[in-house]
Amino acid sequence: MDTSCSVNGGLIAMQQTEQSIIRPDMQWFTDARFGLFVHYGLYSLLGRGEWVMNRERIAPAEYMKLMDQFSADQFDPDAICRMAKQAGMRYVVLTTMHHDGFALYDSDVVPYNSMKSAAHRCLVSEFVDAARHHNLRIGLYHSLNNWSCQPDGVDALENKADYDRFIKHTFERIEELVTRFTPIDVLWYDGWWPFNAQGWQAQRMNEMVLKLQPHILFNGRNGLAGDFGTPEGHMSAPNPWRPWEGCITHNDSWGYVDVDQNWKPASDVIRMLASASQGCGNLLLNVGPKPDGSIPQPSVDVLKQVGDWLSIHGDCIYNTQRFTYHLMERGDHRGDFMPQGLFTAKGRKLHMIVTRWSHTRKLTMGGFVDKVQSVMLHANDHSQAVTFSQQGDVVHLSELPQNNPDNIYPVLTFECDSDQPELYLTGGMRVPKVKHPPYDPCPSDIMH
């Protein structure tokens, strides 16, 4: 069975899950692998996260006084998109309006917006133009919830007349957004409290948007499944598979938090990209600009390191095939785990991103279902053939460099004699000749 992510290959075009019918115009998304999420708004000025208005119960009238300080004088969409492009990202997603109700664009519907702030700028239009200039796909995040709306979501829960007014205003916001900014590639819903799909009238909402921009993709945060899943804080492909992106913050915060300096190193980002590659999904990595709109330097530095690594090793991340494994059933899964690193697959090649380099100059791995024909080591800008031997499913590598030859992670490429090479081990010392679970004979709480 072909487990590639290619629409042209037929899998996505034919595949239907209980959650959604996968659209045939999603090839760019399923191939993207890496995107930039940007959370910026009035909350950035306070430096306590994007939920600060709600968590601290700041009244809308008091909160919106921050508009007089919102200059965004260092918010440079061209620089941000150039940084994303150089990092190997294929798309960007910007918060046009978070739950606080402050919009980063000129609006006739949202009274609190950046044109009426000290910035006097339509940041969204600038961002969309910059993304197009750098050949990046563009997603616009927009919250359905709105803490500054009158009536708000709480009122809408309590009173039918208020509900009707609230929903009408929500539809007007979304209609204006996708009319004013066209074309865009993704409408990224969020803030679906307090309603389900029926309460948000989500089907009618999506139909309204598609009449204006038929090509647009939806995430699943208005109560419907949408065109792709958005696991948040973890890189887990949906089961059964459908297009997905893992949404992860670069530190531990979405909006800017001045005391949060827990930045993920480039090595962590690369491991997340490998997980995305294995599961044919994307990593949407978030940065929260500082109050003036500038990107924190640690994010700039790490994204440059990741981009440099991808410029050499991108073949093991982009345009790959699904290479996952299942704890209880083999099915059509082709992958397995190794303590030394993470495998991705493309055609006849298995790429191993070596996250733990051994000083022994040797490496032994079992589980190769197919015959290995060659092994290459890629490190920085150098590639070399590796001495190897194979006995059954065990491959022995020798004469490797004693120390890690790459600035971050080297890559070992195993070319096999099959178009669909596999790794398969199980929890036993040999693979049973009868039907068996790969690892867990009963439901388990272990995640992989």
N, C-alpha and C positions, 0 to 999 in steps of 0.2 A: 504494500500500500504506500502511495506517495504521501509523505507527511510534510511536504514543503508548505510554505505560507504563500505560495504564488497563486494569485487570482487567475492568471493566465494558465497555470497548471491545472486548474479546475477544482481544487479542493474547496476553496472558499466559495466559489460560485455555486457549488453543489451543496455545501454543508448547511444544514439547518439545525438549530438547537431549540430547546424549549423556550429559551429567553428571547431569541430574535432570529430574523432571517438576515443573513449576512449579505450586504449589498455588494454588487460587483465593482463599484467605483472606489473601493477602499484600498487599492493596491499601494498607494503612497503611504497610507497609515500603517499597514501591516509591514512595510519595508522600512519604516522610519527609524526605529530603535531608540532614538534619543531626542528628547525635546526639553525646552526650557519653560518653566512656570515662573511667572513674576507676580508677586503679591505686593501691591503698592496702593496706598490710600492715606486718608487722614490719620488712621491708626498708627502709621509709621512715625508720625511726629511724637507720639507718646512713648514709643519704644517698649510697649508691653503686649504686643501681639494684636492680631486682627480682631479678636473677640473682646477687646478691652472695653468697648462701650457697653456690651452686655454684662461682662463679668463684674464691672465696677458700677453698674447701674447709672451710667452717665446720661442725663436727660438729653434728648435730641437738640434742644435749643442751646444747651451748654456745649455739647460736643461739636456742633457745627460752627462754633466760634473759631475752631481750628482752621477753617477755610482762610481766615485772614493771615495765617502763618504758612499756608501751604504754597510755597513758591516753586517747588520742584525745579530749582535752578540748575541742578546737576543731573536731572533726569534726561538722559541722552539715548533716545531709541535707536539711533544709528549705531552707537557704540555698543549697546546691549545686543543688538542683532548681529553685529560683526563678531562680538565675543562668542555668541552662540554658534555662529557658522564655523568659526575657527576651532571650537570645541568638538566639532563633528555632529552637531545637532541638526535635525532636519525640519523642526517646527518649533514655534513659540506660542505660549498661551499667556494672555495678559488679563488680570482682573479689571474688567471695565467698571464693575460696581460690586463691592462686597456687601455683607449683610447690614452694614451700617447705613447704607442708602446714599453714599457719596459716589458720584459717577466721575470717571476720568475723561469725560467727553462733553461736548456741547450738547445740551438736551433741552427740548421743549417740554419734556415729560417729567424728568427728574429735577426737582428744584435745586438740589444741592449738587453742584457739579464744578469741575475744574475751571470752566470758563468764568465762573463767578467767584473763583478763589483768587488768591494773590498771584497765582501762576498765570491766569488769563490765557490758558492754552488748552487745546483739545489733544490730550496726550494719546488717546486711542488712535486718532487719525494719523498722528505722527508715527506711532508704533506700527500700524498697518502698512504705511508707506515704506518704512524702514525694512520690515520683514520681506515685502515684495522685492525691494531693491537687492536684498541679499539672498533672494531665491529661497526663502523659508516659507513653509506653510504657516497659516495664521489661525489660531484659535482664540475666541473671545469668551472669557469666563464672565458669567452674569448670575448673580444671586437672585433666586425667586423670593426669598425672604427679604424684608426691608424694615429695619427697626425704626426708621424715621418716617415711614409712611403713615398717613392718617386717613382711614383706619389702618392699623397694622395687623400682623398675623394673629395676634391674641384677640383683637377685636373681631376679626373674621371668624375665629372659632366660636365666639360667644353670641354672634348676632348675624342673622341671615342677610340683612340689608348691608351690613358692613362687609360681609363676605363678598357679596356681589360687587361692591365698589373696589375692594382690594384686588379681586381677580381681574376686574376690568383694567385697573391701573397696571397690574403686572403684564397683561397682554399688550397694553399700549407701550410699556417700556421695551419689551422684547421686539415688537414690531418696529419701533423706531430704531433700535439697535441694528437689526439686520437689514433695514432699509438704508440707513445712513452709511453703514460700512459694508460694502459689497465689491467684489466677492470676498468672502471669508471661507475657511475650510471646515471649522469646527465651532459649534455653539456648545460651550462647556457650562451646563447648568450646575448650580450648587444651592445650598440653603433651602432644601425642600421641606423643612419644617414649616407649618404643622400638618401638611396634607399628604395623602397618597396620590396616585395617578388620577383617580377620579376627582379628588378634591382640587387638584391643580388643573383639571380638564386637559391633561397632558396630551392626549391624542389630538385634540383640536389645536393645542399649542404647536405641536410639531407640524401639523398639516399647514398651519398658517405660515410657519417659517419656510417650509419646503415650497410653498407657492412663490415665495419671494426669492429663495435661493435653493433650487432643486438639488444641487450637488452637496449641500451641507451635511456634515456628520453630527450626530448627537451623542453625548455621553448618556449615562443611565440615571441621572440625578433629578429627574422630574417625576419619578414614580414608575416610568417605563424602563425597559431594559436598555434602550438606546442601541447604537451601533457598535459600541465597545464598552468593556468593563473598566472600572477605575479603582482597583484595589489601592487603599491608602495606607502608607506606612509599611508595606511589605510587597515583595515581588513574587506574587503567586498567580500563575496562569489559571483562568477559570477552567473548571472541569464539569461538563464537556467544554472543550476549547472554543473560544471565540476571540475576536480581536480585543486587545486589552493594553492598558498602560498602567504601570505602577507609579503612583504619585508619592514622591519622597522629598523631604526637605533637606537642604544641604547641611543645615545645623539641626536644631530640634524645634524650629519655629517656622511658621508660614510667613506672617508679617514680621517686620523688624522687631527684635527684642535686644536691647542694648547689652544685657548681661549674658546673653546666650552666645558663647564662643566655642561651642562643641561642634566644630566643623568636621565633616567627614573627609578623610584624605582621599587623594586620587585613587589609591588602591581599592578603597571601599566602593567608589563610584564604578570602577571597572568591574568589580565583582557583580554589582547590580546590573551592569550592562550585559555581562555574561549570562545572568539569570534571565534577562529579557530575551537574549538571543536563543537560549535553550527552549524557552516557552513561546517563541515567535510573538513577543510582545514588545512594548516600549518602556523606557524609563523616562518619566517626566520629572525632571529634577528642579526643585523650587529654590529661588533666591528671593530674599526680601530686601529691597533697596532701603538705604538709610533715609532719614527724614528729608534730606535734600535731593533724594532720587538717585544717588550714586550707588553702585554695586559694592558691597563690602569687599575689601581687598582679598580676604581668604577665598572667597568664591571666584574672584578673577584668577587668582593664582592656580587654584585646583582645576578650574575648567581649562586653563591653558595646558596643564600637565596631561589632562585626559585627552585633549585634542591632539597633543604631540604624540601620545601613545597610539591613538586611533589612526593617525596619519601613517603609521607603520604597520599596525596590527589590525586594521579595520576589517580585513577579510574574514576574521573569525567572529565578527559581530554583525556585520550587515549582510542582508540577503541570505540568511541561514535557514536551515530546516529545523523543525521541532526535534529536540533531542532530550526528552524527559523520561522519567521512569515512574512506575506506580508501585506502591508498597504491597498491594494485595493481588493485583492482576498484571499479567504481562501485556495482553492486548496488542496494540500497535506501537507501544512505547519502545524506543530504541536505545535509551541512555541508561546510565548507572552512575554511581558516585565513586570518586577516588579521593583519598585524603590529600594528594599532592596538588590538586587543582580542579578546574572546571572544564568540561568538554563542550564544544559546540560542533555542529555538523554542516557540511556543505558538499553536495555531490559525493565523490569518492573520498573526501577528506574529513578526518576527525581532527579538530584543533583543540589542543589542551593548553589552557591558560594556566601556567604553572605558578600557583600562589605560594607554594612552599618548596623552595629550592634546596636540594640535598647537597651537602659538601662531599659526599662519597664519590661523586663523578659517575654514579650508576643510578638507574631507575628501573624498577620491575613492576609490571602491571598485568593482572589477569583480566579476563572477560572479553577479549577480542574475538568476536564471533567470526570475523573474516580474516583473510590472510593480509598482513601488512606488506606492502611492496617497497615503501621508502619512508624515511623519517627525516624531517628538516627542523632545525632549530632557528627561530627568528628572534633576534634580540637587537634592540635599538635599530640601526640601519644596516645590520649585517645578518646574513643567512648562511647556514652551513649544513651539510649532510651529517647525519648522526649514525654512528655504528650501532647496529641492532641485530638481534636474533629472535626467532619465534619458535616456541615449542607448544603446540596445541593452541590454547587461548592465551598463553602467557608471552608477553613481549619484554625482552631485556634490552635496555639501552646502556651503552658504556662510553667511556672517554668523553663524558660531558665536562664542561668547564667546572672548576671547583667552586667558584662563587657565582652568584646570580649575575648573568651577563647583561641584564636589561636594567634600565633606570627604575622600572616598576615591576612588571611581570613579563618574562619571556613567553614565547609560544612555541609549542612542539606540534608539528603537523604530521599526522599519520595518513599516508595515502594507501587506500585499501583496494582489494580486487573486486569490490562490490559497489554498485551504484547507491546502495543504502546500507552503509556499514553500521554495525551495532556493537554495543558493549552489554554484556549480560553476565551477572555473577550469581546472585541469590545469597541467602543466609547460610548455605551449606558449603562444604569444601569441594563439591562438584555439583553440576546442574542435574537435578533429578530427571529421569527418563519418563516420568509420569507427570500428570497435571499437578501443579503446585503453585503456591503463592511465592512471589519473589522474596519477600521479607516477612510481612505480617500475616499470620493465618487467621487473624480476627481483627475487627475494627480497632484502630489505634489512634491515639491523640498525637502521635509523632508527625510533625510537618517536615517536609524536605524542600 
